[in-house]
């Protein structure tokens, strides 16, 4: 059974997150050393970008989380340099909530089954 405390924590998180910005995760594919250097400079200096997979070499994927306000500028910079990009996760918040609730339901079912098992 889900505890009242857990429900309060989840609902409080919902209230905070609903006022937060939208975040996306982009998959970038630098094709040249200059592309990697550009992305590495962003990795080291742009605090608005959260690199999940850092730039290392041409041809290797780079994953970066960006809020909706910074995304447009990033995409313009990528397009100007012909750096291939696509969206991996369109809405991180939605994905995180889906993951959280799936696991809460899974754990609550396991707990219910465990408690219902005769000793």
BADRENNU-219943 format. One record per residue: residue number from 1; x, y negated, z negated of N, C-alpha, C in turn; residue in one letter. Coordinates in Angstrom, 3 decimals, padded with zeros to 6 digits, m for minus. Last residue first. Example, Ala and Ser with C-alpha at 12.3 -4.5 7.8 and 13.67 -1.06 7.14 Angstrom:
<sites>
@i = 2; n_u = 012.850; n_v = 002.250; n_w = m007.080; ca_u = 013.670; ca_v = 001.060; ca_w = m007.140; c_u = 012.900; c_v = m000.030; c_w = m007.870; aa = s
@i = 1; n_u = 013.190; n_v = 005.690; n_w = m007.800; ca_u = 012.300; ca_v = 004.500; ca_w = m007.800; c_u = 013.200; c_v = 003.300; c_w = m007.800; aa = a
</sites>
This chain:
<sites>
@i = 119; n_u = 002.710; n_v = 016.724; n_w = m005.949; ca_u = 004.027; ca_v = 017.084; ca_w = m006.502; c_u = 004.068; c_v = 018.535; c_w = m006.880; aa = x
@i = 118; n_u = 001.104; n_v = 015.828; n_w = m002.895; ca_u = 001.075; ca_v = 016.410; ca_w = m004.245; c_u = 002.477; c_v = 016.854; c_w = m004.683; aa = x
@i = 117; n_u = 001.192; n_v = 012.753; n_w = m001.253; ca_u = 001.748; ca_v = 014.104; ca_w = m001.273; c_u = 001.726; c_v = 014.652; c_w = m002.698; aa = x
@i = 116; n_u = 000.480; n_v = 010.147; n_w = m001.424; ca_u = m000.613; ca_v = 011.110; ca_w = m001.301; c_u = m000.126; c_v = 012.555; c_w = m001.351; aa = x
@i = 115; n_u = 002.873; n_v = 008.800; n_w = m001.412; ca_u = 002.091; ca_v = 008.785; ca_w = m002.646; c_u = 000.960; c_v = 009.805; c_w = m002.608; aa = x
@i = 114; n_u = 003.619; n_v = 009.254; n_w = 001.258; ca_u = 004.460; ca_v = 009.748; ca_w = 000.171; c_u = 003.658; c_v = 009.841; c_w = m001.126; aa = x
@i = 113; n_u = 001.609; n_v = 007.905; n_w = 002.643; ca_u = 001.766; ca_v = 009.349; ca_w = 002.823; c_u = 002.588; c_v = 009.961; c_w = 001.698; aa = x
@i = 112; n_u = 002.140; n_v = 005.281; n_w = 001.763; ca_u = 000.836; ca_v = 005.888; ca_w = 001.501; c_u = 000.926; c_v = 007.409; c_w = 001.613; aa = x
@i = 111; n_u = 004.709; n_v = 004.942; n_w = 002.776; ca_u = 004.501; ca_v = 004.881; ca_w = 001.329; c_u = 003.180; c_v = 005.549; c_w = 000.961; aa = x
@i = 110; n_u = 004.193; n_v = 005.119; n_w = 005.545; ca_u = 005.101; ca_v = 006.084; ca_w = 004.901; c_u = 004.883; c_v = 006.118; c_w = 003.394; aa = x
@i = 109; n_u = 002.531; n_v = 002.874; n_w = 005.814; ca_u = 002.016; ca_v = 004.209; ca_w = 006.133; c_u = 002.877; c_v = 005.279; c_w = 005.479; aa = x
@i = 108; n_u = 004.320; n_v = 000.844; n_w = 005.151; ca_u = 003.141; ca_v = 001.027; ca_w = 004.315; c_u = 002.510; c_v = 002.395; c_w = 004.571; aa = x
@i = 107; n_u = 006.214; n_v = 001.120; n_w = 007.189; ca_u = 006.607; ca_v = 001.376; ca_w = 005.801; c_u = 005.398; c_v = 001.595; c_w = 004.911; aa = x
@i = 106; n_u = 004.596; n_v = 000.453; n_w = 009.429; ca_u = 005.291; ca_v = 001.739; ca_w = 009.356; c_u = 005.640; c_v = 002.080; c_w = 007.910; aa = x
@i = 105; n_u = 003.847; n_v = m002.164; n_w = 008.782; ca_u = 002.826; ca_v = m001.123; ca_w = 008.931; c_u = 003.437; c_v = 000.265; c_w = 008.818; aa = x
@i = 104; n_u = 006.387; n_v = m003.351; n_w = 008.766; ca_u = 005.561; ca_v = m003.382; ca_w = 007.555; c_u = 004.502; c_v = m002.293; c_w = 007.631; aa = x
@i = 103; n_u = 007.159; n_v = m002.939; n_w = 011.442; ca_u = 007.881; ca_v = m002.260; ca_w = 010.369; c_u = 007.121; c_v = m002.281; c_w = 009.048; aa = x
@i = 102; n_u = 005.301; n_v = m004.545; n_w = 012.752; ca_u = 005.411; ca_v = m003.132; ca_w = 013.101; c_u = 006.090; c_v = m002.365; c_w = 011.977; aa = x
@i = 101; n_u = 005.902; n_v = m007.031; n_w = 011.632; ca_u = 004.632; ca_v = m006.392; ca_w = 011.316; c_u = 004.626; c_v = m004.912; c_w = 011.681; aa = x
@i = 100; n_u = 008.532; n_v = m007.462; n_w = 012.728; ca_u = 008.279; ca_v = m007.461; ca_w = 011.289; c_u = 006.996; c_v = m006.710; c_w = 010.956; aa = x
@i = 99; n_u = 008.064; n_v = m007.402; n_w = 015.530; ca_u = 008.997; ca_v = m006.460; ca_w = 014.909; c_u = 008.708; c_v = m006.331; c_w = 013.410; aa = x
@i = 98; n_u = 006.340; n_v = m009.589; n_w = 015.731; ca_u = 005.907; ca_v = m008.276; ca_w = 016.186; c_u = 006.759; c_v = m007.190; c_w = 015.541; aa = x
@i = 97; n_u = 008.037; n_v = m011.608; n_w = 014.794; ca_u = 006.826; ca_v = m011.262; ca_w = 014.055; c_u = 006.302; c_v = m009.889; c_w = 014.448; aa = x
@i = 96; n_u = 010.010; n_v = m011.587; n_w = 016.812; ca_u = 010.381; ca_v = m011.292; ca_w = 015.422; c_u = 009.158; c_v = m010.901; c_w = 014.602; aa = x
@i = 95; n_u = 008.499; n_v = m012.343; n_w = 019.066; ca_u = 009.188; ca_v = m011.048; ca_w = 019.047; c_u = 009.525; c_v = m010.638; c_w = 017.614; aa = x
@i = 94; n_u = 007.774; n_v = m014.923; n_w = 018.292; ca_u = 006.744; ca_v = m013.919; ca_w = 018.556; c_u = 007.335; c_v = m012.506; c_w = 018.484; aa = x
@i = 93; n_u = 010.347; n_v = m016.091; n_w = 018.120; ca_u = 009.451; ca_v = m016.062; ca_w = 016.965; c_u = 008.391; c_v = m014.970; c_w = 017.128; aa = x
@i = 92; n_u = 011.345; n_v = m015.949; n_w = 020.718; ca_u = 011.995; ca_v = m015.176; ca_w = 019.656; c_u = 011.078; c_v = m015.035; c_w = 018.450; aa = x
@i = 91; n_u = 010.078; n_v = m015.735; n_w = 023.705; ca_u = 009.708; ca_v = m016.390; ca_w = 022.447; c_u = 010.227; c_v = m015.539; c_w = 021.293; aa = x
@i = 90; n_u = 011.477; n_v = m014.386; n_w = 025.745; ca_u = 010.836; ca_v = m015.673; ca_w = 026.021; c_u = 010.521; c_v = m016.441; c_w = 024.741; aa = x
@i = 89; n_u = 014.454; n_v = m012.883; n_w = 026.124; ca_u = 013.343; ca_v = m012.964; ca_w = 025.176; c_u = 012.732; c_v = m014.350; c_w = 025.336; aa = x
@i = 88; n_u = 015.850; n_v = m013.256; n_w = 028.570; ca_u = 015.804; ca_v = m011.945; ca_w = 027.905; c_u = 014.596; c_v = m011.865; c_w = 026.973; aa = x
@i = 87; n_u = 015.773; n_v = m014.910; n_w = 031.593; ca_u = 015.242; ca_v = m014.916; ca_w = 030.232; c_u = 015.206; c_v = m013.485; c_w = 029.708; aa = x
@i = 86; n_u = 018.864; n_v = m015.540; n_w = 033.361; ca_u = 017.491; ca_v = m015.041; ca_w = 033.286; c_u = 017.069; c_v = m015.047; c_w = 031.821; aa = x
@i = 85; n_u = 021.385; n_v = m016.808; n_w = 035.614; ca_u = 020.733; ca_v = m016.730; ca_w = 034.303; c_u = 019.322; c_v = m016.171; c_w = 034.440; aa = x
@i = 84; n_u = 024.514; n_v = m017.585; n_w = 037.118; ca_u = 023.301; ca_v = m016.768; ca_w = 037.126; c_u = 022.721; c_v = m016.685; c_w = 035.711; aa = x
@i = 83; n_u = 025.702; n_v = m020.702; n_w = 037.788; ca_u = 025.842; ca_v = m019.585; ca_w = 036.852; c_u = 024.500; c_v = m018.865; c_w = 036.789; aa = x
@i = 82; n_u = 026.081; n_v = m023.019; n_w = 039.356; ca_u = 025.678; ca_v = m021.749; ca_w = 039.988; c_u = 025.940; c_v = m020.543; c_w = 039.095; aa = x
@i = 81; n_u = 026.360; n_v = m025.385; n_w = 038.107; ca_u = 027.584; ca_v = m024.585; ca_w = 038.246; c_u = 027.314; c_v = m023.228; c_w = 038.906; aa = x
@i = 80; n_u = 023.780; n_v = m026.299; n_w = 038.054; ca_u = 024.781; ca_v = m027.149; ca_w = 038.708; c_u = 026.078; c_v = m026.384; c_w = 038.953; aa = x
@i = 79; n_u = 022.597; n_v = m024.301; n_w = 036.478; ca_u = 022.265; ca_v = m024.387; ca_w = 037.905; c_u = 023.300; c_v = m025.215; c_w = 038.668; aa = x
@i = 78; n_u = 023.702; n_v = m024.975; n_w = 033.985; ca_u = 023.973; ca_v = m023.662; ca_w = 034.582; c_u = 023.715; c_v = m023.692; c_w = 036.087; aa = x
@i = 77; n_u = 022.630; n_v = m027.532; n_w = 033.596; ca_u = 024.088; ca_v = m027.346; ca_w = 033.645; c_u = 024.455; c_v = m026.024; c_w = 034.307; aa = x
@i = 76; n_u = 019.899; n_v = m026.893; n_w = 033.538; ca_u = 020.409; ca_v = m027.823; ca_w = 034.556; c_u = 021.922; c_v = m027.668; c_w = 034.713; aa = x
@i = 75; n_u = 019.850; n_v = m025.248; n_w = 031.270; ca_u = 019.523; ca_v = m024.687; ca_w = 032.585; c_u = 020.009; c_v = m025.587; c_w = 033.721; aa = x
@i = 74; n_u = 020.491; n_v = m027.144; n_w = 029.277; ca_u = 021.367; ca_v = m025.995; ca_w = 029.525; c_u = 021.112; c_v = m025.425; c_w = 030.919; aa = x
@i = 73; n_u = 018.285; n_v = m028.860; n_w = 029.427; ca_u = 019.636; ca_v = m029.367; ca_w = 029.720; c_u = 020.601; c_v = m028.228; c_w = 030.031; aa = x
@i = 72; n_u = 016.235; n_v = m027.033; n_w = 028.663; ca_u = 016.200; ca_v = m027.698; ca_w = 029.971; c_u = 017.588; c_v = m028.217; c_w = 030.364; aa = x
@i = 71; n_u = 016.926; n_v = m026.244; n_w = 026.018; ca_u = 016.934; ca_v = m025.286; ca_w = 027.130; c_u = 016.991; c_v = m025.971; c_w = 028.495; aa = x
@i = 70; n_u = 016.574; n_v = m028.032; n_w = 023.997; ca_u = 017.916; ca_v = m027.954; ca_w = 024.582; c_u = 017.952; c_v = m027.073; c_w = 025.831; aa = x
@i = 69; n_u = 013.864; n_v = m027.616; n_w = 023.381; ca_u = 014.342; ca_v = m028.967; ca_w = 023.692; c_u = 015.696; c_v = m028.936; c_w = 024.400; aa = x
@i = 68; n_u = 013.587; n_v = m024.915; n_w = 022.750; ca_u = 012.951; ca_v = m025.424; ca_w = 023.969; c_u = 013.427; c_v = m026.822; c_w = 024.353; aa = x
@i = 67; n_u = 016.779; n_v = m023.558; n_w = 021.707; ca_u = 015.425; ca_v = m024.054; ca_w = 021.467; c_u = 014.891; c_v = m024.719; c_w = 022.729; aa = x
@i = 66; n_u = 018.444; n_v = m020.484; n_w = 022.495; ca_u = 018.353; ca_v = m021.934; ca_w = 022.645; c_u = 016.927; c_v = m022.381; c_w = 022.343; aa = x
@i = 65; n_u = 020.837; n_v = m017.954; n_w = 022.414; ca_u = 019.521; ca_v = m018.401; ca_w = 021.970; c_u = 019.517; c_v = m019.926; c_w = 021.979; aa = x
@i = 64; n_u = 022.554; n_v = m016.070; n_w = 024.862; ca_u = 022.501; ca_v = m017.295; ca_w = 024.058; c_u = 021.056; c_v = m017.641; c_w = 023.710; aa = x
@i = 63; n_u = 024.858; n_v = m013.779; n_w = 026.071; ca_u = 023.500; ca_v = m013.966; ca_w = 025.567; c_u = 023.500; c_v = m015.180; c_w = 024.649; aa = x
@i = 62; n_u = 026.543; n_v = m012.821; n_w = 028.958; ca_u = 026.585; ca_v = m013.703; ca_w = 027.797; c_u = 025.133; c_v = m013.891; c_w = 027.370; aa = x
@i = 61; n_u = 028.060; n_v = m010.086; n_w = 030.725; ca_u = 026.898; ca_v = m010.853; ca_w = 030.275; c_u = 027.212; c_v = m011.678; c_w = 029.037; aa = x
@i = 60; n_u = 030.850; n_v = m010.328; n_w = 032.879; ca_u = 030.291; ca_v = m009.809; ca_w = 031.619; c_u = 029.154; c_v = m010.713; c_w = 031.161; aa = x
@i = 59; n_u = 031.794; n_v = m011.738; n_w = 035.070; ca_u = 031.025; ca_v = m010.525; ca_w = 035.313; c_u = 030.400; c_v = m009.922; c_w = 034.066; aa = x
@i = 58; n_u = 034.734; n_v = m012.997; n_w = 033.472; ca_u = 033.780; ca_v = m013.031; ca_w = 034.587; c_u = 033.091; c_v = m011.677; c_w = 034.776; aa = x
@i = 57; n_u = 034.738; n_v = m012.729; n_w = 029.838; ca_u = 035.379; ca_v = m012.622; ca_w = 031.154; c_u = 034.319; c_v = m012.655; c_w = 032.254; aa = x
@i = 56; n_u = 033.420; n_v = m013.839; n_w = 027.541; ca_u = 034.744; ca_v = m013.217; ca_w = 027.454; c_u = 035.454; c_v = m013.159; c_w = 028.796; aa = x
@i = 55; n_u = 031.063; n_v = m015.544; n_w = 025.575; ca_u = 031.700; ca_v = m015.419; ca_w = 026.891; c_u = 033.110; c_v = m014.859; c_w = 026.757; aa = x
@i = 54; n_u = 029.194; n_v = m013.580; n_w = 023.092; ca_u = 030.029; ca_v = m014.699; ca_w = 023.536; c_u = 030.650; c_v = m014.452; c_w = 024.911; aa = x
@i = 53; n_u = 026.041; n_v = m013.090; n_w = 022.239; ca_u = 027.130; ca_v = m012.354; ca_w = 022.898; c_u = 027.985; c_v = m013.411; c_w = 023.584; aa = x
@i = 52; n_u = 024.666; n_v = m015.038; n_w = 021.009; ca_u = 024.530; ca_v = m013.691; ca_w = 020.464; c_u = 025.610; c_v = m012.786; c_w = 021.037; aa = x
@i = 51; n_u = 025.082; n_v = m018.362; n_w = 020.287; ca_u = 025.554; ca_v = m017.292; ca_w = 021.168; c_u = 025.443; c_v = m015.954; c_w = 020.446; aa = x
@i = 50; n_u = 023.034; n_v = m020.870; n_w = 020.083; ca_u = 023.424; ca_v = m019.753; ca_w = 019.222; c_u = 023.794; c_v = m018.573; c_w = 020.128; aa = x
@i = 49; n_u = 023.287; n_v = m024.367; n_w = 020.425; ca_u = 023.240; ca_v = m023.058; ca_w = 021.075; c_u = 023.736; c_v = m021.993; c_w = 020.107; aa = x
@i = 48; n_u = 023.764; n_v = m026.661; n_w = 019.112; ca_u = 022.361; ca_v = m026.364; ca_w = 019.416; c_u = 022.187; c_v = m024.995; c_w = 020.066; aa = x
@i = 47; n_u = 026.453; n_v = m027.113; n_w = 018.921; ca_u = 025.799; ca_v = m026.524; ca_w = 017.750; c_u = 024.325; c_v = m026.199; c_w = 017.999; aa = x
@i = 46; n_u = 028.943; n_v = m026.670; n_w = 021.066; ca_u = 027.529; ca_v = m027.053; ca_w = 021.093; c_u = 026.777; c_v = m026.355; c_w = 019.970; aa = x
@i = 45; n_u = 031.629; n_v = m025.688; n_w = 020.887; ca_u = 031.307; ca_v = m027.076; ca_w = 020.552; c_u = 029.830; c_v = m027.440; c_w = 020.475; aa = x
@i = 44; n_u = 032.099; n_v = m023.016; n_w = 021.598; ca_u = 032.913; ca_v = m023.616; ca_w = 020.540; c_u = 032.362; c_v = m024.960; c_w = 020.046; aa = x
@i = 43; n_u = 030.239; n_v = m022.584; n_w = 023.640; ca_u = 030.288; ca_v = m021.672; ca_w = 022.490; c_u = 031.011; c_v = m022.325; c_w = 021.312; aa = x
@i = 42; n_u = 031.055; n_v = m024.492; n_w = 025.508; ca_u = 029.746; ca_v = m024.615; ca_w = 024.853; c_u = 029.709; c_v = m023.789; c_w = 023.573; aa = x
@i = 41; n_u = 033.512; n_v = m023.300; n_w = 026.160; ca_u = 033.489; ca_v = m024.652; ca_w = 025.604; c_u = 032.157; c_v = m024.914; c_w = 024.894; aa = x
@i = 40; n_u = 032.571; n_v = m020.942; n_w = 027.271; ca_u = 033.371; ca_v = m020.870; ca_w = 026.045; c_u = 033.429; c_v = m022.243; c_w = 025.368; aa = x
@i = 39; n_u = 031.367; n_v = m021.912; n_w = 029.575; ca_u = 030.530; ca_v = m021.306; ca_w = 028.537; c_u = 031.282; c_v = m021.212; c_w = 027.211; aa = x
@i = 38; n_u = 033.708; n_v = m022.807; n_w = 030.914; ca_u = 032.610; ca_v = m023.729; ca_w = 030.624; c_u = 031.742; c_v = m023.190; c_w = 029.483; aa = x
@i = 37; n_u = 035.116; n_v = m020.376; n_w = 031.121; ca_u = 035.692; ca_v = m021.500; ca_w = 030.371; c_u = 034.618; c_v = m022.516; c_w = 029.986; aa = x
@i = 36; n_u = 033.375; n_v = m018.946; n_w = 032.782; ca_u = 033.661; ca_v = m018.445; ca_w = 031.430; c_u = 034.211; c_v = m019.577; c_w = 030.567; aa = x
@i = 35; n_u = 033.573; n_v = m020.526; n_w = 035.092; ca_u = 032.273; ca_v = m020.336; ca_w = 034.430; c_u = 032.474; c_v = m019.897; c_w = 032.984; aa = x
@i = 34; n_u = 036.299; n_v = m020.171; n_w = 035.676; ca_u = 035.807; ca_v = m021.522; ca_w = 035.364; c_u = 034.447; c_v = m021.456; c_w = 034.663; aa = x
@i = 33; n_u = 036.318; n_v = m017.493; n_w = 036.341; ca_u = 037.028; ca_v = m017.904; ca_w = 035.123; c_u = 036.568; c_v = m019.298; c_w = 034.697; aa = x
@i = 32; n_u = 033.003; n_v = m016.554; n_w = 037.538; ca_u = 034.394; ca_v = m016.996; ca_w = 037.703; c_u = 035.007; c_v = m017.343; c_w = 036.351; aa = x
@i = 31; n_u = 030.470; n_v = m015.809; n_w = 036.864; ca_u = 031.131; ca_v = m015.040; ca_w = 037.924; c_u = 032.594; c_v = m015.436; c_w = 038.133; aa = x
@i = 30; n_u = 028.429; n_v = m015.225; n_w = 034.024; ca_u = 029.458; ca_v = m016.034; ca_w = 034.674; c_u = 030.200; c_v = m015.201; c_w = 035.711; aa = x
@i = 29; n_u = 025.325; n_v = m014.801; n_w = 033.393; ca_u = 026.352; ca_v = m013.958; ca_w = 034.003; c_u = 027.360; c_v = m014.837; c_w = 034.736; aa = x
@i = 28; n_u = 023.110; n_v = m014.805; n_w = 030.595; ca_u = 023.923; ca_v = m015.528; ca_w = 031.571; c_u = 024.959; c_v = m014.577; c_w = 032.139; aa = x
@i = 27; n_u = 020.002; n_v = m014.654; n_w = 029.267; ca_u = 021.098; ca_v = m013.781; ca_w = 029.710; c_u = 021.828; c_v = m014.531; c_w = 030.818; aa = x
@i = 26; n_u = 018.564; n_v = m016.358; n_w = 026.492; ca_u = 018.899; ca_v = m016.300; ca_w = 027.910; c_u = 020.058; c_v = m015.342; c_w = 028.137; aa = x
@i = 25; n_u = 015.912; n_v = m016.502; n_w = 024.334; ca_u = 017.251; ca_v = m015.946; ca_w = 024.517; c_u = 017.467; c_v = m015.776; c_w = 026.015; aa = x
@i = 24; n_u = 014.226; n_v = m019.301; n_w = 022.823; ca_u = 014.339; ca_v = m018.262; ca_w = 023.842; c_u = 015.758; c_v = m017.721; c_w = 023.830; aa = x
@i = 23; n_u = 012.041; n_v = m020.800; n_w = 020.471; ca_u = 013.388; ca_v = m020.378; ca_w = 020.828; c_u = 013.313; c_v = m019.256; c_w = 021.848; aa = x
@i = 22; n_u = 010.119; n_v = m023.591; n_w = 019.591; ca_u = 010.167; ca_v = m022.316; ca_w = 020.312; c_u = 011.621; c_v = m022.034; c_w = 020.692; aa = x
@i = 21; n_u = 010.298; n_v = m024.956; n_w = 016.244; ca_u = 010.388; ca_v = m025.027; ca_w = 017.695; c_u = 010.348; c_v = m023.628; c_w = 018.297; aa = x
@i = 20; n_u = 007.914; n_v = m024.570; n_w = 013.524; ca_u = 009.253; ca_v = m024.549; ca_w = 014.120; c_u = 009.164; c_v = m024.636; c_w = 015.640; aa = x
@i = 19; n_u = 005.457; n_v = m024.238; n_w = 012.497; ca_u = 005.860; ca_v = m025.618; ca_w = 012.749; c_u = 007.238; c_v = m025.694; c_w = 013.405; aa = x
@i = 18; n_u = 005.349; n_v = m021.541; n_w = 012.161; ca_u = 004.437; ca_v = m022.118; ca_w = 013.141; c_u = 004.787; c_v = m023.563; c_w = 013.435; aa = x
@i = 17; n_u = 007.178; n_v = m021.021; n_w = 010.103; ca_u = 007.567; ca_v = m020.735; ca_w = 011.483; c_u = 006.628; c_v = m021.353; c_w = 012.502; aa = x
@i = 16; n_u = 005.725; n_v = m021.713; n_w = 007.792; ca_u = 006.971; ca_v = m022.407; ca_w = 008.117; c_u = 007.295; c_v = m022.235; c_w = 009.589; aa = x
@i = 15; n_u = 003.582; n_v = m019.907; n_w = 007.947; ca_u = 003.335; ca_v = m021.343; ca_w = 007.883; c_u = 004.574; c_v = m022.135; c_w = 008.265; aa = x
@i = 14; n_u = 004.930; n_v = m017.433; n_w = 007.929; ca_u = 004.114; ca_v = m017.823; ca_w = 009.079; c_u = 003.881; c_v = m019.329; c_w = 009.106; aa = x
@i = 13; n_u = 006.000; n_v = m017.442; n_w = 005.380; ca_u = 006.894; ca_v = m017.488; ca_w = 006.536; c_u = 006.141; c_v = m017.920; c_w = 007.785; aa = x
@i = 12; n_u = 003.653; n_v = m017.160; n_w = 003.936; ca_u = 004.467; ca_v = m018.373; ca_w = 003.772; c_u = 005.411; c_v = m018.539; c_w = 004.953; aa = x
@i = 11; n_u = 002.924; n_v = m014.583; n_w = 004.759; ca_u = 002.070; ca_v = m015.725; ca_w = 005.094; c_u = 002.811; c_v = m017.047; c_w = 004.948; aa = x
@i = 10; n_u = 005.074; n_v = m013.102; n_w = 003.658; ca_u = 004.824; ca_v = m013.095; ca_w = 005.103; c_u = 003.975; c_v = m014.294; c_w = 005.508; aa = x
@i = 9; n_u = 004.737; n_v = m013.644; n_w = 000.905; ca_u = 005.990; ca_v = m013.981; ca_w = 001.587; c_u = 005.768; c_v = m014.071; c_w = 003.094; aa = x
@i = 8; n_u = 002.173; n_v = m012.582; n_w = 000.473; ca_u = 002.427; ca_v = m014.006; ca_w = 000.235; c_u = 003.689; c_v = m014.452; c_w = 000.964; aa = x
@i = 7; n_u = 002.666; n_v = m009.877; n_w = 001.035; ca_u = 001.700; ca_v = m010.615; ca_w = 001.846; c_u = 001.926; c_v = m012.119; c_w = 001.699; aa = x
@i = 6; n_u = 004.430; n_v = m009.265; n_w = m001.045; ca_u = 004.882; ca_v = m009.175; ca_w = 000.340; c_u = 003.957; c_v = m009.964; c_w = 001.263; aa = x
@i = 5; n_u = 002.736; n_v = m009.566; n_w = m003.250; ca_u = 003.914; ca_v = m010.421; ca_w = m003.124; c_u = 004.414; c_v = m010.428; c_w = m001.677; aa = x
@i = 4; n_u = 000.913; n_v = m007.520; n_w = m002.958; ca_u = 000.453; ca_v = m008.905; ca_w = m002.811; c_u = 001.625; c_v = m009.850; c_w = m002.599; aa = x
@i = 3; n_u = 002.141; n_v = m004.722; n_w = m001.030; ca_u = 002.010; ca_v = m005.490; ca_w = m002.267; c_u = 001.548; c_v = m006.913; c_w = m001.968; aa = x
@i = 2; n_u = 000.510; n_v = m002.221; n_w = 000.763; ca_u = 001.285; ca_v = m003.450; ca_w = 000.856; c_u = 001.051; c_v = m004.272; c_w = m000.408; aa = x
@i = 1; n_u = 000.844; n_v = 001.182; n_w = 000.000; ca_u = 000.000; ca_v = 000.000; ca_w = 000.000; c_u = 000.888; c_v = m001.245; c_w = 000.000; aa = x
</sites>
